[in-house]
Amino acid sequence: MYLAVKQVKPLENYQLLLTFDSDERRIFDVRPLLSFGRFRELNRKQIETKAFGL
């Protein structure tokens, strides 16, 4: 069964609070992905986190 994400809330330390269409909530930790592909750009300290509400 596929659950659609209906809401994403940014948390501290590269974590996201995901709310699914079933109202289940899970925390997704992005840190293990920070050395791969496009995720590497998140490691840059110059990124304006205020624009993303972090």
N, C-alpha and C positions, 0 to 999 in steps of 0.2 A: 504494500500500500504506500502510495506517495503522499506525503504531507507537504502542503504548500506553506511557505513562510508568509505570514501576514503582517508581521512587524519586526523591526530590528532596532535595538537600542544599544548604542555604543557604551561600553563600560571602560574602566581603567585597565591599564596593562594589556592592551591589544585584545580585549575580550568583547564579545557581542552577546547580548541577550536576545535570543530568537524566540518569537512567539509563533506557533504554527496554527493552522486553521482549526485544529482540534482543541485549541487553547492550551496545549502543552507548551511548557517553556523549557528551554535548554540554553546553557552557556557554551558558546563556541570560542575556543582559545585559538587565536590566529598566530601566536608566537612561533609554533613549530614550522609555519610556512614562510616566515620572514626571510629565509635565505633562498627562496625559489621565485623565479620569474618576476612577474609584476609586483608580488608581495615585497620584494627587496626595496622598492621605493618607499614603503612605509617605515623603513628603518632610518630614513633621513630625518634629521632633527629640524630641518628647515621647513617641513610641512606645516602649514597653518592648521593646527588641530581645532582652533576655535571655529573654523568654518564647518567642521563636522560635529560640533558640540561636545568635543572631548575635553 
